[in-house]
């Protein structure tokens, strides 16, 4: 498990992760979840985590990090 960048408070790391995940979670909930509603809950959870975690880790969190680095 990686550690937060030196000097960054844990609450800020939590905020970055939330901000990097939330938009994808909302879109997924509006578009994909209704289409998967007929599947068992375990399969729905597997599908959502398989989609949302990579999006957050490789797109959302780096984008929020880049935005924060640009702030004074």
matplotlib code that plots the C-alpha trace (Angstrom):
import matplotlib.pyplot as plt

x = [0.0, 1.4, 1.7, 0.3, 2.8, 5.0, 3.4, -0.1, -2.6, -4.6, -7.9, -6.7, -5.8, -9.3, -10.8, -8.7, -9.9, -13.5, -13.4, -11.7, -14.3, -17.6, -18.2, -17.7, -19.9, -22.7, -22.5, -22.4, -25.4, -27.4, -26.4, -25.1, -26.8, -30.3, -29.2, -27.7, -30.6, -31.8, -28.5, -27.7, -26.3, -22.9, -22.6, -23.7, -21.1, -18.4, -19.3, -19.4, -16.0, -14.5, -15.5, -15.2, -11.9, -9.7, -11.4, -10.8, -7.2, -6.0, -8.2, -10.0, -7.5, -4.6, -6.8, -7.7, -4.0, -3.0, -5.6, -4.4, -0.8, -1.8, -3.4, -1.2]
y = [0.0, 3.4, 6.2, 9.7, 12.2, 13.6, 16.5, 15.8, 15.4, 12.2, 14.1, 15.7, 12.3, 11.1, 14.1, 13.5, 9.8, 10.8, 13.6, 11.2, 8.5, 10.4, 11.6, 8.1, 6.6, 9.0, 8.2, 4.5, 4.7, 6.6, 4.6, 1.1, 0.2, 0.1, -2.1, -4.6, -4.5, -7.9, -9.6, -10.8, -8.2, -9.9, -9.7, -6.0, -5.2, -7.1, -5.2, -1.8, -2.3, -3.7, -0.5, 2.2, 1.2, 1.4, 4.6, 6.2, 5.0, 5.7, 8.7, 10.4, 10.5, 11.6, 14.3, 15.7, 15.5, 17.5, 20.1, 20.4, 20.8, 23.8, 25.6, 28.0]
z = [0.0, -0.9, 1.6, 1.0, -0.4, 2.4, 4.1, 2.9, 5.8, 5.8, 5.6, 2.3, 0.9, 1.8, 0.1, -3.0, -3.2, -2.6, -5.3, -7.7, -7.2, -6.7, -10.3, -11.7, -9.0, -9.8, -13.6, -12.9, -10.6, -13.2, -16.3, -15.5, -12.2, -13.6, -16.4, -14.0, -11.4, -12.5, -11.5, -8.0, -5.6, -5.5, -9.3, -9.2, -6.6, -8.5, -11.7, -10.0, -8.3, -11.5, -13.3, -10.6, -8.9, -12.1, -13.2, -9.9, -9.5, -13.1, -14.1, -11.2, -8.5, -10.7, -12.2, -8.7, -7.7, -10.7, -9.9, -6.3, -7.4, -9.5, -6.6, -4.6]

ax = plt.figure().add_subplot(projection="3d")
ax.plot(x, y, z, "-o")
ax.set_aspect("equal")
plt.show()
